[in-house]
Amino acid sequence: MMILDKPYVSTFLLKTVHDMGIPVLNCSNIKELIPLTDLKTVDENEFLNIVKTQVPLLLYCNSENSFQWINKNLKYTEIPRAIEMFKDKVMFRKLVQGIYPHFLFKEVSFEELLKIDTTKIKKPFIIKPTIGFFSMGVHKINEDSKWESIIELIQDEIYKVKGLYPMEVMNSSKFIIEEYIEGLEYAIDAYYDRNGDPVILNILEHPFSSNGDVSDRLYFTSKKIIRKYLTAFGDVLMSIGKATGISNFPVHIEVRVDNIGNVIPIEVNPMRFAGWCTTDIAYYAYGINVYENYFYQTRPDWDKILKTDDNKLYCIVVGDIPGDIDLKEIKKINYESYLSNFSNVLEFRKIDYNQYPVFSFSFISVECNSNEVEKILKLDLRQYITCEV
């Protein structure tokens, strides 16, 4: 069963839903996005009847915007509880405290931020909303002198996206301050099967342009990454599963690997894989349809996939709009010039830049030894954006 919602539904996901005959909730939001004529749509009453009778209950959401409906209508299931314990970053930290007892974190209200004495907090540290999405309001603090300007930045960012997402997705009333984990960052698409065992569907490295960068500009996957981390990340997911007791549940997990190989989870995004349907990159990289794996409860044949190596990185490139640009003032994007930065475009997806702080998502492939990734990370996207004067 599937709930499709804003902000984006890919044609790849739609084709999968159609071919598998997955029941889709017929809601007003999705009618604005896609044609429903070829999908197996069901009204709310029928959808709820299927929920009560389906064993095991397998539900997927392409967007966290659906959490509001789930919390209202599926209270008698374990799903709302599971969503809350992952979506609320403080609750999640408390749940895994037994696994990571020395990890430092603290919850504060928005009103308390300016009153905090940052000289008493070990630096660097991270500040972010306890319930957030898409790196909005996330900042790394290296110096006490920057604290007030960071708070002003957070206020501005929150104001610009106000109304774009429901409270269940983005809530700026409370924040978490947590220690910064030095090391490489990775994102994992996975699901927990009926036995509560994790099944990894893809692993993406999340590089940054500088020490202070926390943006979502680029992610990439490769066979080398899968080979290196499949077992270690599987062990971490198993520990999280035991601590939370979840099963039949899709997740998008972010972790960091420190300099001595310790794997520390940053956060778990529930009920979905990589956002904005960027999880589809797994199909280009490995021929894996992550939705099929979840609904059929099957595992990728990693032994077979990893027998050969194509020496390529398969990348998700986010056309993120700089925070100081007013979305409503954007007149056009020079897509042709922007795309000339990529040597091999696999798929290009345009986004409504007057409504969301991104103008596109691109799937590209590059050679492993190429410097293309570094160039993309440092690319100033202002040159492709024309605003009203």
N, C-alpha and C positions, 0 to 999 in steps of 0.2 A: 504494500500500500504506500501511496506517496502523496505528499502535500507540496504542490508547486506554488511558489510565491515570488514577489519582487525581491531583489532588483533585476534578476536575470535568469533566463532558462535557455540552455544551449540546444541547438538542433540535434546534437549527439544524444543528449539526455532525452529529448522528445522522441527520437527514433527508438531508443532503447525501451522507453515506457510503452510505446505503441507495439513494438515487436514482441514484448513480453506479456502484453495484456494486463499491465499493472493497474489496479483501480486508483484513480486520481480524484481527490476531493474537488468537487465543482464549486469553487468559491469566486467571489466577485473580483478579487485582485488578479487572479490568473487570467480571467477573461480579457483584461486590459493588455496582457502580454503576448498571448499565443492563441492560435485557432485551436478549438477543442474538438472539432468534428471527427478527427481520426483517433481520438483517445478514448479510453474506457473510463469516462467520468461518471461519478456517482454523487448523489446529493448528500447532504449532511447526515440525514437519518440512516440512509443505507450504509454510508461510510462507518458510522458508529456501530451499526449491526455487525459489519464485517470485523471490526475491532474486537467485539465481544466474542466472536466465534473462531477467529483465526488462531491456530496454534502451530508453530510459535507465531507471536505477533511481530511482524517485520514491517517497520515503518521507516521511511526516509524523507527528510526535508531538504530541499535544495537551498533553503534560506531560513535563517533564524527568525525571520518575521512571522513564521508559523507558530512560534512558541506561545504567543498570546492565545491562539485558538486551542492549542494542545492543553495549556494550563486550565482553560475554562471547561473543555469538554472531555478530557481524559483523566480526570482526577482519580478515578477508581483504578487506574493502572499505575505501574511503577515509573512510567516515562517522565511525568512532571518532576518527580523527586530526583531522577537521574539527571535531567536537564539542569535543575537548580544547583546540584552539588558540583557540576562542572562549570556552568556558566558563571557562577559566583566565585571569583578567584580566591577570595578569603576562605570560603567554605572548602574549596578544593585544597588549599594549602593545609588547612586543619586536618582534612581527611588523610593526607599523605605525610603528616608530620612524623608518624612512627617510622616511615621509610627514610625521611630526610629530616632528622631531628635538629640539625644544626643550621637549617636554612632560616634566615631572618626575614620577617615580614610584619607589617602593621597596617591595620585598617584605620583610615581617617575620613572624616566628613569633608566636603568641599570647603565649608566655612572654616575648618581648622587648619587648612593648608598654609595660610599666611602666618599663622601663629606658631608653626613648627620651628624648632631650633635645629636647623640642619647640621650645625657644627657637631651635634651629638650623634649623627648618623654616619656610619662608615660609608665612604665613597669609593667608587661610583655606586649609585643606586638607581632603581627604576621607579617612576611614578606612573600609574595608569588607573583608569576607572575599574572598579571591582567587576562591573558588568560592561563589557565593551566589545568593539568589533573593528577590524581593518586598521589597526595601529592608531586609531583616533584617540587623542589625549595621552598617548604614550611618549614618555621622554626619559632620557638618561641624564642624570645630574652628576657632573664631575667636580663642580666648584660651588661653594656656598653663595658666592656673589651672583650666580646666575639664577638663583631660586625664584626671586620675584618676577623676573622676566619670563621664566618658564611657566609660572602660574598665569601670567597674562596671555601667553601663547595658548595654554590649555583652555582658558576662558573663550578665546577667539575661535579655536577649533570646535569647541562644543557648540558655540552659537551658530556656526556655519552649517552644522549638520543637524541642528535641532529640527525635529519633525520628520527627518528622513527615515528613522528607525523607531520601532516601538520600545517601551521601557525594558521589555524582556531582552532586548538586543543591545541597547545602549542606554546606560543610566549613569549620569554624571554627578549624582548626589553623594556617592561614596567612592573613595580611592584606596588603592593598596600601594604602600611603599614597601619595596622588597629589594634584597641585595642583588647586585648585578653579577651574573654568572659569566666569567671570562671563558671564551672558547667559541667554537663554531656552532651555529644554530641550524636545526633541521626541523622539517615538518613531515609528519607521518599520516598518511591516510590508512585507516584500518577499521575493522569491526570486531566486536566480540560475538562469538557464535553462541549457539544454544547452551553450550557447556561453560560459557564464560571464558573461553580461550581466545586470545587475540589472533587475528589474521591480518598481516600487513599486506597492503595492496600497492603502496608506493612510498618512497622516501625521497624528499627533496631537500637539498641544501639551500639555505637562505643567506646569501652573502650581503655584505653592507659596503657602502662606498667609503666610509670612514669610521673612526672609533665612536663618534657621536650619532651616527646614523641609526635610526630605528624604523626606516620606511619599508614598504612592501614592494619595492621596485622590481625585484627579480628573484625567482626561485629556479633551481635546475635539478634534474635527476640524471643518473647515469648508472650503468651496470656496476661500475667501480664502487659507487656509494652503496648500492644495494648489497653487494658482496661484503663490504666492510662492516655494515651496521645491522644487517637483518637479524642476526642472533642477539646482539646486545640490546637493540631496541625492543625486540620481542620479549626479552626478560623484564625490561622496565614496564612494558604494557601489561605483562602478566601480574606484576606487583601492584600496579594501579587497579587492575581488575579485581584482585583479591581484596584490596582495601575498600573498594566501592561496591562489589557484589553485582556488577552489571552483566547482562547477557543480551544477545540479539540486539546489538546497539552499535551504530556507526559513529566514528569519532575522527576528528582531525586534531592531532596532538603536536604541540611544539615543544622541542627539547633543546638543551645545549649540552655539548660534550666539552668538558674542561680539559686543561692541558695534560692531565694524567689519565684521561679516558673515562672519568666518571660521567654518567648520563643523568642530568637533572631536568625534570619536566618543568616547562614554563607555564603552560596552560593546556586545557583540553576543551575543544569546541565540540559540543554534543550534537547528535542527530544528523550530522552531515560530514562530507569530506571537504576538500579544499574549496573555499568560497567562490562565488560567482561562476560556478561550474568549471573552474580551472583544474579540478581533479581529472578532467578529460585528457590531460596531457599523458596519462598513463597508457592510453590507447596508442598514441603516436610513438611513445618510447618503447613499449613492451607488448603491444597488442592486447592489453588488459582492459576489459570493460568493468570498471569497479562496481557499477550498479548491478551487473549480472552476478558478479562474485558475491555480493551481499545478499541479494534476493534468492539466489540458488544455494547460498551457504557453501561456496566452493573456495578453494585456495589457488592462487597463481602457482603454476609449476615453475618455481624459481630455479630449480636445478636445471631444467631444460632451457629456460630463458637466459641463464647466466653461463651457459656452455661456451658461447661465443661473445666477442666484444666488438662493437662497431666504433669504438673510440670517439663517441659523441656525447655531448650534453644536450638534453632536451629541456628547453627553458620556457618558463612563463614570464613574460615581460608585461609589467603593469604601466600603462600610460597615465601616471598619477599627475594630477594638476597641482602645482605649487600652492601652498596654503594661503599665500597673500593675494591670490587671484580670486575675484568675485565670480562665481560660476554664472551668475545671471548676465554678466557683462561679456562673456565669451561669444564671439561672433562666428568663428570658424576654426577648424584644425587643419593644418597642412599635412594630411595623412601620407601623401606620396613622399614628401621629403622626410617625414618621420620614419617610414618603412625602409627608406634607403640605408638606414643604419644596420639593417639585418641582412646577413648573407643568405639565409635560407628560411623563409617564412612558411610554416606548416599550416597555420590558420590565423586569421585576423578577425577580431570581434570588436565592432564599434559599440560604444556606450553613450548614453545621453549625458553629455558633459554639462548641460545646463541644470541637470538635476542631481548628478552624482559627482564626487571629486575625482573621477577617472574618465578618460576619453576612449580608452581601448584596453583590450587584453590581446596579446600576441603569443602564439606558440611558435617557437623557432628551434632550430637545431644548429649547433656549432661544433667544430672540432675541439676535442679536449684541451689541446695545447694552444688554442686561439686566445687572443687578448680581447675578443669581442665582448665578453662578459664584463670586463673591467671598464670598457668604453661605455657600455650601456648604463652601468651603475653611476657613472660620472656625467652622463648626458643631461644638459640643461634643457628641459622640455618647454621652457618659455618661448624658445625660438619657433616653435611649431603652433603656438596659440595666438590667435588674433582677437583682441578685445575691442569693444566699442570705445571710441575716444570721447 
